[in-house]
Structure formats: C-alpha cells, structure tokens
Amino acid sequence: MNFFFCVFTGVLLAVIQTALAAVFLDAFFDLMLPFIVYLILFRPTLESLSAVIGLGFLMDSLSAGPAGLMGLTYFSLYLIMMWTGKYLDTETFIVFPLIISLAALWEALWIVCVKLVFVSGFDVSAETFILMMKQMIWAAAVGPLALFAVKAGQTKLNDWRGNLLAEVGENGGSV
Amino acid sequence: MLSRKAVIIIGVIIIVAVHVFLLSNSSKRPLDPVGFEHWALPVVAPFQNAASSSVRFFRRIWRHYFFLVSVSQANERLTKSLNAALERTHACIEIERSNKRLRGLLQFRDRTEEKMVAAEVIGKDPSPWFKSLVIDKGAADGLDRGLPVIIPAGVVGLITDISGGYAKVLLIIDQNSAVDALVQRTRARGVVKGRASRRCNFEYALSKHDIKEGDAVISSGLDGVFPKGLRIGEVTEVTKRQAGIFQEVALTPYVDFERLEEVFVIVGADAGLSDEEE
C-alpha cells in the first residue's frame, strides 16, 4: 500500500510541478523535496531509500538535465539527512522551513556544479544567485505545507487501512 | 559473511557509481537519451495533459468573460495595427509574386511543402534550471527524435525524447541547445546558444562582420535540423572587444516561451536544401 502511496504522491507532485507551478511561477522550487524530506524523516529506511531512488529517476526522465543528476542530488540529500536526522528534533514545526530551503539550496548547488563541469560557457552570474534565493524562499514558504499535506495523507491512508482490516477481522474475513 | 556496515558502504558506492555513470554519459551526449527516460513520459504525461487542459479551460473563461476591462482600448489599437498590417500584406504579396517568379527561374523548391504536425504544450520542465516542455504528440503521430519545433513567431526547439503519444522538446534557450544561424541583413554566420536567462547568445560571429542591434537572426539550415530561413531572434546587444576574433552578440528570441500553448513540429524538414541546390 505504501508503494502505491509513494507512486501516487510522486506522480501527483510531478504533475503539479510541471503542468501548474512551472506554468504560472518562474522560479518555483522542486516540489519533490518536501516529499523526500518526509520520507527520510518519517518512513522506514528501506522504504525511503527505494522511494528516493525511484523519485530521482522520475524527475531525471522529466527534466532536460543530464540523466542521474536529480537521482544523485536526492541520494546525497538522503545520506546527509540520515546523518543529521539523529540530531534534529523533527517534532518541532519551526525546523521544517529551514530543512526544506536548505534542501533546495543543496539541489541548486548540485545543478550549478554539474553545469560548470559539463556545459560549455556556463558562468555563475547574479541571475544564478537570484534563482537560488527565489527557490529557497518558495521552499521555506510552501515546502512545510506540502510536507504536512503528505504526512496527513499518509495518516489518513493508514487509518483507513486499519479500519478496513479491523472490519475484515470482525466479519471473519469477508467485508 | 559481510558485516551490516560493509553492506551499507558497498550499497552506497554502487548507487553513487550508477548515478555518476549516467550523469557523465548523458552530459557528453545531451541529445542522446541514456535509455530509461522513456518510461516516465507515458506515465506522467496523461495527467499533465488533464491538468493543463483544466488550466486552459479556466484561463479561457477568465480571458473571455471576466478580463474585459481593457478590451475597448485593445480593439482600437488592434484596428490600427490591422490597417498597418494590411498595407504590409499588399507589399508582401508583391514580394511573394516576384519571389515565386525568381524561384521558378532558379528552379528552387518551395519550402512551404514541409509537412507539419500541430501539438499542444502540456507540461514544462520541473526545474527552472533547465528549459524543456512536453507536447501531446509522439511517435504514433509520426514524430521522431531530432525533429524541429516551431511556431509562426519563430524557432522553439527540437525533440529530444519521445514516447507513443508524447514528446519532450528541448528549447533553444536551454544551455545545451545550439542552432546554426545567420544574420538576415548581412548573412554573418554563427551559432545561437541558450543562456541562463530567457535569452540566447549568437556565438562565433566574426568581429569583422557588421551586426547591429535590431538585426534579425534566422536559421542557416546547415545544422541539418532546422530548415533555412526560420526566424530565431532579434539582436539586442553587440560587444566588440579589441582582442579576439569573435564579437559577443546577445539575442532575444521572437518566441515568448512563457506563453507557449501550441507548437508545430516539422515532420518533412529538408534543411539546407537551398544551399545544396545553389
């Protein structure tokens, strides 16, 4: 069930990102980041790792960037957060804007580094920094809301599944 | 048996190695997909299609029924523009007739024979760092990788990835994009490359060539992708340095990439034909 929840949320966020956010907003942040932060902080290791790798491939295939870039970014984020997660108080609401905006910064730095290495004539200009700042602000403002929406969706799903299983148990195997 | 720590370290190394391999491989050949990219388009694109159709529906309602405040002023302005355009059309008809006559004399083939497929834009690149879009036509409609995408205003880009009913288009403003081009007025040649902002650079233009602000830049047809004579952009800045054989030319594309809704894919392009026949 969690697999389908991951696939559904990943596709939903990708559609919102590409068909809505990218159309109306110039420098919106990667909406997949709150989902990835949620997976790392709140889901079991194996589940979050496989989901992070899968989401990396999904975003790589939708973007015009080099294949593997988003995957590597997400995976590096996973490793960093697994390490720092030991010291973070994830129950505190105030920490999420900071975490997600730093994740957006980390992703932007990866992209800039890859462009510096592979794209001829790319230079870090004022526009680069402005884009980074805009993405961080969007991430801090919208990221926590997206994270809580995903968390609430998962909780609802778990409740619904629990009730369904209880109902099946009471009826002796038939719904 | 390996310890848990060793397994984790080996796993991390394998995952990183696979990603670095993909990254270096696709960076060397940005227009040549590694292979796994195809699966996501057919999965995500139908939802993108539904979402963008809904957005388009509400946008049309807003434009046609609610946003009528400045319609009267716009009407006056458009009437004036229409009159000017009509005068220009008459002049163009004359030029077209003489052009046809001259083409006939020189046995040139008329390029309007090119077959085009109309498509709707259903999604954009998830990252603002890269410039691409998804259209609702694919291999089933006769499209293929490498085909040029245009609109009447000018060149949009080329198809880099394709599935049955959808295709991904790399825009000319992406930094991985390059179009062989020339200045319409002086025939100075160069390559149009994307920049970080929504503009382009006209690179490798020799300093000795006369290029001015306001000059139109068109495709040369020599890259084998874009047919000759397609409008690309207008020169907005020219910087000539004392040292160096090339001048720096900034270009603003004719296409407004923020408002793209429909595009044409040239299916029967015959790039550089005129040059060969010349």
Boltz contact constraints between the chains, C-beta under 6 A:
constraints:
  - contact:
      token1: [A, 11]
      token2: [B, 44]
      max_distance: 6.0
  - contact:
      token1: [A, 14]
      token2: [B, 44]
      max_distance: 6.0
  - contact:
      token1: [A, 15]
      token2: [B, 47]
      max_distance: 6.0
  - contact:
      token1: [A, 15]
      token2: [B, 48]
      max_distance: 6.0
  - contact:
      token1: [A, 15]
      token2: [B, 51]
      max_distance: 6.0
  - contact:
      token1: [A, 17]
      token2: [B, 126]
      max_distance: 6.0
  - contact:
      token1: [A, 18]
      token2: [B, 48]
      max_distance: 6.0
  - contact:
      token1: [A, 18]
      token2: [B, 123]
      max_distance: 6.0
  - contact:
      token1: [A, 18]
      token2: [B, 124]
      max_distance: 6.0
  - contact:
      token1: [A, 18]
      token2: [B, 126]
      max_distance: 6.0
  - contact:
      token1: [A, 19]
      token2: [B, 48]
      max_distance: 6.0
  - contact:
      token1: [A, 19]
      token2: [B, 51]
      max_distance: 6.0
  - contact:
      token1: [A, 19]
      token2: [B, 52]
      max_distance: 6.0
  - contact:
      token1: [A, 19]
      token2: [B, 123]
      max_distance: 6.0
  - contact:
      token1: [A, 22]
      token2: [B, 124]
      max_distance: 6.0
  - contact:
      token1: [A, 27]
      token2: [B, 128]
      max_distance: 6.0
  - contact:
      token1: [A, 58]
      token2: [B, 40]
      max_distance: 6.0
  - contact:
      token1: [A, 59]
      token2: [B, 126]
      max_distance: 6.0
  - contact:
      token1: [A, 61]
      token2: [B, 37]
      max_distance: 6.0
  - contact:
      token1: [A, 61]
      token2: [B, 40]
      max_distance: 6.0
  - contact:
      token1: [A, 62]
      token2: [B, 40]
      max_distance: 6.0
  - contact:
      token1: [A, 62]
      token2: [B, 126]
      max_distance: 6.0
  - contact:
      token1: [A, 63]
      token2: [B, 125]
      max_distance: 6.0
  - contact:
      token1: [A, 63]
      token2: [B, 126]
      max_distance: 6.0
  - contact:
      token1: [A, 63]
      token2: [B, 127]
      max_distance: 6.0
  - contact:
      token1: [A, 63]
      token2: [B, 130]
      max_distance: 6.0
  - contact:
      token1: [A, 64]
      token2: [B, 125]
      max_distance: 6.0
  - contact:
      token1: [A, 64]
      token2: [B, 130]
      max_distance: 6.0
  - contact:
      token1: [A, 64]
      token2: [B, 132]
      max_distance: 6.0
  - contact:
      token1: [A, 64]
      token2: [B, 170]
      max_distance: 6.0
  - contact:
      token1: [A, 64]
      token2: [B, 174]
      max_distance: 6.0
  - contact:
      token1: [A, 65]
      token2: [B, 130]
      max_distance: 6.0
  - contact:
      token1: [A, 66]
      token2: [B, 23]
      max_distance: 6.0
  - contact:
      token1: [A, 66]
      token2: [B, 26]
      max_distance: 6.0
  - contact:
      token1: [A, 66]
      token2: [B, 27]
      max_distance: 6.0
  - contact:
      token1: [A, 67]
      token2: [B, 22]
      max_distance: 6.0
  - contact:
      token1: [A, 67]
      token2: [B, 26]
      max_distance: 6.0
  - contact:
      token1: [A, 67]
      token2: [B, 34]
      max_distance: 6.0
  - contact:
      token1: [A, 68]
      token2: [B, 19]
      max_distance: 6.0
  - contact:
      token1: [A, 68]
      token2: [B, 22]
      max_distance: 6.0
  - contact:
      token1: [A, 68]
      token2: [B, 23]
      max_distance: 6.0
  - contact:
      token1: [A, 69]
      token2: [B, 23]
      max_distance: 6.0
  - contact:
      token1: [A, 71]
      token2: [B, 19]
      max_distance: 6.0
  - contact:
      token1: [A, 72]
      token2: [B, 19]
      max_distance: 6.0
  - contact:
      token1: [A, 75]
      token2: [B, 15]
      max_distance: 6.0
  - contact:
      token1: [A, 111]
      token2: [B, 129]
      max_distance: 6.0
  - contact:
      token1: [A, 118]
      token2: [B, 27]
      max_distance: 6.0
  - contact:
      token1: [A, 119]
      token2: [B, 175]
      max_distance: 6.0
  - contact:
      token1: [A, 122]
      token2: [B, 175]
      max_distance: 6.0
  - contact:
      token1: [A, 127]
      token2: [B, 196]
      max_distance: 6.0
  - contact:
      token1: [A, 127]
      token2: [B, 197]
      max_distance: 6.0
